């Protein structure tokens, strides 16, 4: 049941990304172009997503396990530190260069665009390097 629920949630998320235009690099780049022809529609998408998540997140904070009886896995650290800011900057620069973030890139992956394949490959290499750096740091 856990895998079926994860599959359905992933499909719903992917459909939402497509419908919202988050998988359209031109639309994303127009949103990021605040000094040119700025398209604020993705800001409304993000505001809607945050608004939708507020209730379930408040509920989840007071629970030990999920509706499927799995342990709740919420971030323990709530402080803004240099590591968080650095990771956010790397994420934002990658998003700005590619015109997509990881979620929409995975949605676009079956389309076979070489640019998306390069982006996802670079993302996976970056994740592996981060994991290696974490092990080395300990």
Secondary structure, 3 states (H helix, E strand, C coil): CHHHHHHHHHHHHHHHHHHHCCCCHHHHHHHHCCCCCCCCHHHHHHHHHHHHHHHHHHHHHCCCECCCCCECCCCCCCCCCHHHHHHHHHHHHHHHHHCCCHHHHHHHHCCCCHHHHHHHHHHHHHHHHHHHHHHHHC
